């Protein structure tokens, strides 16, 4: 799934809390006007009737009649969980209203405000099967443009504030459906505020951030379960203000917007969290399970956990975490965007493979939750298979002092067949008084053979490997003696080093 409820631009997404229940946010930065004025427009349609105008086969429909609906705002853009949209609910259903104002909708339409919507001239469309009310269709999709901010007062009329809205209490089994099993009642509930009183996050996600960095993903799926076998996705915006908050490990009540995302092959129910104040998970988990925070270990200790020979699965890691400074530079492209090296105060380093772009940069200080990850040997290098959503950036601009070593010592170490005894694998090292030779006499080139050069010092030689996509690929190799800072690596039977950028050759 993949875009937090509807909006063709997906960028920030916001929210604040409703009004009722102990887990709803009640404080505001700047309280909206508490007007009791109600213009009393003649309401002649319900939200559910408007939603039923949408035909999945025909696409978006323009409302040509003078229809007026009224409802209470149950989600706004305050927390960043909804972007350029509000959710409005009446006694029959709820609907997303798209408004072309990039921030501050909550000052006009805060949670709890009653509004009237003059529907004539608007369209009823859908994004991912979730019905929306907005401007013109975006062909060939069923999504809609926003109501221009200059026209919002023409269509949307503010009324009294505040109004409490009590979320409907449901179980996860009541709201879960598949493409073939969705009921008419579930369709009508979509877009409304619901409350589940016996929910918890799956164990493997406890302690993670609610959502990944928006540079990696606009939204992140987390998974809720209950004690009766029910499950559902909780979709969180990467632009939300609570993105980096940690997922709690208890059980309890959650208030959220009931939503869906549909593709050509499946229909997925999901909840959209307005803010973390809508979650109160303080009771013991199902079955009395207690989740302890990950135990921090050094990279040195982690490497020593790998014993024995190469295995396909490697070693499954328990409830552990490591930290370190990123020593590789994906911006200079001499490492895959799915990999990074980190090094900590134990003067040990390790390669981490994510399987997806991670967004971390040279000098970032990070923490990696290893729960459920694996420690493996891949092509003769010890590495961690991890997940991007288990990485937390702590700070940036850090540096690591390279360890001076001769090539004889380095080669002997990298050739050690006992992987957990290697001292320099994955470590930032410095080779003094070395020369670099090879053909062509550039750092790399278009052919595989062009990527490997020979580095020589007084004690031996080693391969220096440079990817063909670096910005210095065709830069001429330096003449004479140089000092080289690089990461010590291994590829199958080849001992090698990799510089990060040209500053590593002095």
Residue pairs with C-beta under 8 A, 6 or more apart in sequence:
1 128
1 219
1 221
1 233
1 235
1 261
1 263
1 268
1 270
2 128
2 218
2 219
2 261
3 10
3 127
3 128
3 218
3 219
3 261
4 10
4 13
4 81
4 82
4 83
4 218
4 219
4 235
4 236
4 237
4 272
5 13
5 82
5 85
5 96
5 127
5 128
5 130
5 132
5 257
5 259
5 272
6 85
6 96
6 98
6 125
6 126
6 127
6 128
6 130
6 132
6 143
6 144
7 13
7 83
7 84
7 85
7 98
7 127
7 146
8 127
8 138
8 143
8 144
8 145
8 146
9 83
9 84
10 83
10 218
10 219
11 83
11 102
11 214
11 218
11 239
12 77
12 80
12 83
12 102
12 103
12 237
12 239
12 240
13 77
13 80
13 81
13 82
13 83
13 219
13 237
13 239
13 240
14 76
14 77
14 78
14 79
14 80
14 81
14 82
14 83
14 103
14 105
14 106
14 237
14 240
14 241
15 75
15 76
15 77
15 78
15 79
15 80
15 81
15 82
15 111
15 240
15 273
15 274
15 275
16 25
16 28
16 76
16 78
16 79
16 106
16 110
16 111
16 274
16 275
17 24
17 25
17 26
17 111
17 255
17 274
17 275
17 277
17 278
18 24
18 25
18 74
18 111
18 112
18 164
18 165
18 167
18 193
18 255
18 274
18 278
19 26
19 111
19 112
19 162
19 163
19 164
19 165
20 164
20 165
20 166
20 167
21 166
21 167
21 195
21 253
21 255
22 280
23 253
23 254
23 255
23 277
23 278
23 279
23 280
24 255
24 277
24 278
25 274
25 275
25 277
25 278
28 78
28 110
30 107
32 106
32 107
32 108
32 110
32 113
32 161
33 161
34 161
34 162
35 158
35 160
35 161
36 160
37 159
37 160
38 114
38 159
38 160
39 116
39 157
39 159
41 68
41 70
41 116
41 118
41 157
42 68
43 68
43 69
43 70
43 116
44 66
44 67
44 68
45 67
45 68
45 69
45 119
46 69
46 90
46 91
46 92
46 93
47 69
47 71
47 88
47 89
47 90
47 92
47 93
47 94
47 95
47 191
48 92
48 93
48 188
49 92
50 63
50 67
50 69
50 95
50 119
50 124
50 133
51 93
51 95
51 124
51 131
51 191
53 61
53 63
53 124
54 60
54 61
54 124
54 125
54 126
54 131
55 61
56 126
56 129
56 142
59 125
59 137
59 142
60 123
60 124
60 125
60 126
60 137
60 142
60 144
61 123
61 124
61 125
62 121
62 122
62 123
63 119
63 120
63 121
63 122
63 123
63 124
64 120
65 119
65 120
66 118
66 120
67 118
67 119
67 120
68 116
68 117
68 118
68 119
69 88
69 90
69 116
69 117
69 119
70 90
70 114
70 115
70 116
70 117
70 159
71 88
71 89
71 90
71 94
71 114
71 115
71 117
72 88
72 89
72 90
72 112
72 113
72 114
72 115
72 163
72 165
73 86
73 87
73 88
73 109
73 110
73 111
73 112
73 113
73 114
73 115
74 87
74 88
74 89
74 94
74 111
74 165
74 192
74 193
74 257
75 81
75 82
75 86
75 87
75 111
75 193
75 257
75 272
75 274
76 82
76 86
76 105
76 106
76 109
76 110
76 111
77 83
77 84
77 85
77 86
77 103
77 104
77 105
77 106
78 106
78 110
78 111
78 275
79 240
79 241
79 242
79 274
79 275
80 237
80 239
80 240
80 241
80 242
80 243
81 236
81 237
81 240
81 242
81 272
81 273
81 274
81 275
82 237
82 272
82 274
83 102
83 237
83 239
84 98
84 99
84 100
84 101
84 102
84 105
84 146
85 96
85 97
85 98
85 99
85 105
85 132
85 146
86 96
86 97
86 99
86 105
86 109
87 94
87 95
87 96
87 97
87 191
87 193
87 257
88 94
88 95
88 97
88 115
88 117
89 95
89 165
89 191
89 192
89 193
92 188
93 188
93 189
93 190
93 191
93 192
94 190
94 191
94 192
94 193
94 257
94 258
95 131
95 132
95 133
95 191
96 130
96 131
96 132
96 133
96 191
97 117
97 132
97 133
97 134
97 147
97 156
98 132
98 133
98 134
98 135
98 144
98 145
98 146
98 147
99 105
99 146
99 147
99 149
99 152
99 156
100 135
100 145
100 146
100 147
100 148
100 149
100 152
101 146
101 149
101 152
108 152
108 158
109 115
109 156
109 158
110 161
110 162
111 165
111 274
112 161
112 162
112 163
112 164
112 165
113 158
113 159
113 160
113 161
113 162
113 163
114 159
114 160
114 161
114 163
115 156
115 157
115 158
115 159
116 156
116 157
116 159
117 133
117 155
117 156
117 157
118 154
118 155
118 156
118 157
119 133
119 155
121 155
122 133
122 134
122 135
122 147
122 155
123 133
123 134
123 135
123 136
123 137
123 144
124 131
124 132
124 133
125 131
125 132
125 134
125 137
125 142
125 143
125 144
126 132
126 142
126 143
127 141
127 142
127 143
127 144
128 260
128 261
128 262
128 263
129 260
129 261
129 262
129 267
130 190
130 191
130 259
130 260
130 261
130 262
131 190
131 191
132 143
132 144
133 144
134 144
134 145
134 146
134 147
135 144
135 145
135 146
135 147
135 148
136 144
136 145
137 143
137 144
137 145
138 144
138 145
147 155
147 156
165 193
167 192
167 193
167 194
167 195
167 255
168 189
168 192
168 193
168 194
168 195
169 194
169 195
169 196
169 197
170 189
170 194
170 195
170 196
171 196
171 198
171 226
171 228
171 230
172 196
172 199
172 224
172 225
172 226
172 228
172 230
172 231
172 232
173 226
173 228
173 229
173 230
175 186
175 189
175 194
175 232
175 258
175 269
176 230
176 231
176 232
176 269
177 183
177 186
177 267
177 269
178 266
178 267
179 262
179 265
179 266
179 267
182 267
186 269
189 258
190 258
190 259
190 260
191 257
191 258
191 259
192 257
192 258
193 255
193 256
193 257
193 258
194 255
194 256
194 257
194 258
194 271
195 253
195 254
195 255
196 224
196 226
196 253
196 254
196 256
197 252
197 253
198 226
198 227
198 228
198 251
198 252
199 224
199 225
199 226
199 251
199 252
199 253
199 254
199 281
200 224
200 225
200 226
200 249
200 250
200 251
200 252
200 281
200 285
200 286
201 222
201 223
201 224
201 225
201 234
201 247
201 248
201 249
201 281
202 223
202 224
202 225
203 249
203 285
203 289
203 291
204 371
204 372
205 222
205 223
205 247
206 247
206 248
206 249
206 291
207 246
207 247
207 249
207 291
207 293
207 294
207 369
207 371
208 222
208 246
208 247
208 369
208 389
208 390
209 243
209 244
209 245
209 246
209 247
209 389
209 392
210 220
210 222
210 236
210 240
210 242
210 243
210 244
210 245
210 247
210 273
210 276
211 217
211 219
211 220
211 236
211 237
211 238
211 240
211 243
212 220
212 238
212 243
212 388
212 389
213 238
213 243
213 359
213 393
214 237
214 238
214 239
214 243
215 359
216 238
216 356
216 357
216 358
216 359
216 388
217 238
218 237
218 238
218 239
219 235
219 236
219 237
219 238
220 235
220 236
220 238
220 389
221 233
221 234
221 235
221 236
221 270
222 233
222 234
222 235
222 236
222 247
223 231
223 232
223 233
223 234
224 231
224 232
224 233
224 234
224 254
224 271
225 231
225 286
226 286
227 251
227 286
227 287
232 269
232 270
232 271
233 268
233 269
233 270
233 271
234 254
234 256
234 270
234 271
234 272
234 273
235 259
235 261
235 270
235 271
235 272
235 273
236 242
236 243
236 273
237 243
240 273
240 275
241 275
242 273
242 275
242 276
244 392
245 276
248 279
248 281
248 282
249 281
249 285
249 291
250 281
250 282
250 283
250 284
250 285
251 281
251 283
251 284
251 285
251 286
252 279
252 280
252 281
252 282
252 283
253 279
253 280
253 281
254 271
254 273
254 278
254 279
254 280
254 281
255 274
255 278
255 279
256 271
256 272
256 273
256 274
256 278
257 271
257 272
257 274
258 269
258 271
259 269
259 270
259 271
259 272
260 267
260 268
260 269
260 270
261 267
261 268
261 270
262 268
273 279
284 290
285 291
292 319
293 319
294 319
294 320
294 321
294 369
294 370
294 371
295 319
295 320
295 321
296 320
296 321
296 322
296 323
297 320
297 321
297 322
298 322
298 344
298 345
298 346
298 348
299 322
299 324
299 342
299 343
299 344
299 346
299 348
299 349
299 350
300 344
300 346
300 347
300 348
301 346
302 320
302 322
302 350
302 370
302 375
302 384
303 348
303 350
303 382
303 419
303 420
303 422
304 420
305 315
305 317
305 375
305 420
306 314
306 315
306 375
306 377
306 382
306 419
306 420
307 420
310 377
311 376
311 377
313 374
313 376
314 374
314 375
314 376
314 377
314 385
315 374
315 375
315 376
316 372
316 373
316 374
317 370
317 371
317 372
317 373
317 374
317 375
317 384
318 370
318 371
319 371
320 370
320 371
321 367
321 368
321 369
321 370
321 371
322 342
322 344
322 350
322 367
322 368
322 370
323 342
323 344
323 365
323 366
323 367
323 368
323 394
324 342
324 343
324 344
324 349
324 365
324 366
325 342
325 343
325 344
325 363
325 364
325 365
325 366
325 398
325 399
325 400
326 340
326 341
326 342
326 360
326 361
326 362
326 363
326 364
326 365
326 366
327 341
327 342
327 343
327 349
327 362
327 400
327 428
327 487
327 500
328 334
328 335
328 339
328 340
328 341
328 362
328 487
328 500
329 335
329 361
329 362
329 500
329 501
330 336
330 337
330 339
330 340
330 358
330 360
330 361
330 362
331 361
331 362
332 362
332 470
332 471
332 472
332 500
332 501
333 467
333 469
333 470
333 471
334 466
334 467
334 470
334 498
334 499
334 500
334 501
335 341
335 467
335 498
335 500
337 357
337 358
338 353
338 354
338 355
338 356
338 357
338 358
339 351
339 352
339 353
339 354
340 351
340 352
340 354
340 358
340 360
341 349
341 350
341 351
341 352
341 426
341 428
341 487
342 349
342 350
342 352
342 366
342 368
343 349
343 400
343 426
343 427
343 428
347 403
347 427
348 423
348 426
348 427
349 425
349 426
349 427
349 428
349 487
350 382
350 383
350 384
350 426
351 381
351 382
351 383
351 384
351 426
351 489
352 368
352 383
352 384
352 386
353 378
353 383
353 384
353 385
353 386
354 386
354 387
354 388
354 391
355 385
356 388
357 388
358 388
358 391
359 388
360 366
360 391
360 393
361 396
362 500
363 396
363 397
363 398
363 399
364 393
364 395
364 396
364 398
365 393
365 394
365 395
365 396
365 398
366 391
366 392
366 393
366 394
367 391
367 392
367 394
368 384
368 386
368 390
368 391
368 392
369 390
369 391
369 392
370 384
370 386
370 390
371 390
372 387
373 384
373 385
373 386
373 387
373 390
374 384
374 385
375 382
375 383
375 384
376 382
376 383
376 384
376 385
377 383
377 419
379 490
379 491
379 492
380 490
380 491
380 492
380 493
381 425
381 426
381 489
381 490
381 491
382 419
382 420
382 422
382 425
382 426
400 428
401 428
402 428
402 429
402 430
402 485
403 424
403 427
403 428
403 429
403 430
404 429
404 430
404 432
405 424
405 429
405 430
405 431
406 431
406 457
406 458
406 459
406 460
407 431
407 434
407 455
407 456
407 457
407 459
407 460
407 461
407 462
408 459
408 460
409 459
410 424
410 429
410 431
410 462
410 488
410 495
410 497
411 460
411 462
411 495
413 422
413 423
413 424
413 425
413 488
414 422
414 424
414 425
414 488
414 490
414 495
415 495
416 422
419 425
424 488
425 488
425 489
425 490
426 487
426 488
426 489
427 487
427 488
428 485
428 486
428 487
429 485
429 486
429 487
429 488
429 497
430 483
430 484
430 485
430 486
431 455
431 457
431 462
431 483
431 484
431 486
431 497
432 457
432 483
433 457
433 458
433 481
433 483
434 455
434 456
434 457
434 481
434 482
434 483
434 484
435 455
435 456
435 457
435 480
435 481
435 482
436 453
436 454
436 455
436 464
436 477
436 478
436 482
436 484
436 505
437 453
437 454
437 456
437 477
438 452
438 453
438 454
438 477
440 450
441 476
441 477
442 450
442 473
442 474
442 475
442 476
442 477
443 453
443 466
443 470
443 472
443 473
443 474
443 475
443 477
444 450
444 451
444 466
444 467
444 468
444 470
444 472
444 473
444 474
445 451
445 468
445 473
445 474
446 468
450 468
451 465
451 466
451 467
451 468
452 463
452 464
452 465
452 496
453 463
453 464
453 466
453 477
454 461
454 462
454 463
454 464
455 461
455 462
455 463
455 464
455 484
455 497
462 495
462 496
462 497
463 494
463 495
463 496
463 497
464 484
464 486
464 496
464 497
464 498
464 499
465 489
465 491
465 496
465 497
465 498
466 472
466 473
466 498
466 499
467 473
472 501
472 502
475 502
478 505
482 505
482 506
483 505
483 506
484 497
484 499
484 504
484 505
484 506
485 499
485 500
485 504
485 505
485 506
486 497
486 498
486 499
486 500
486 504
487 497
487 498
487 500
488 495
488 497
489 496
489 497
489 498
490 496
499 505
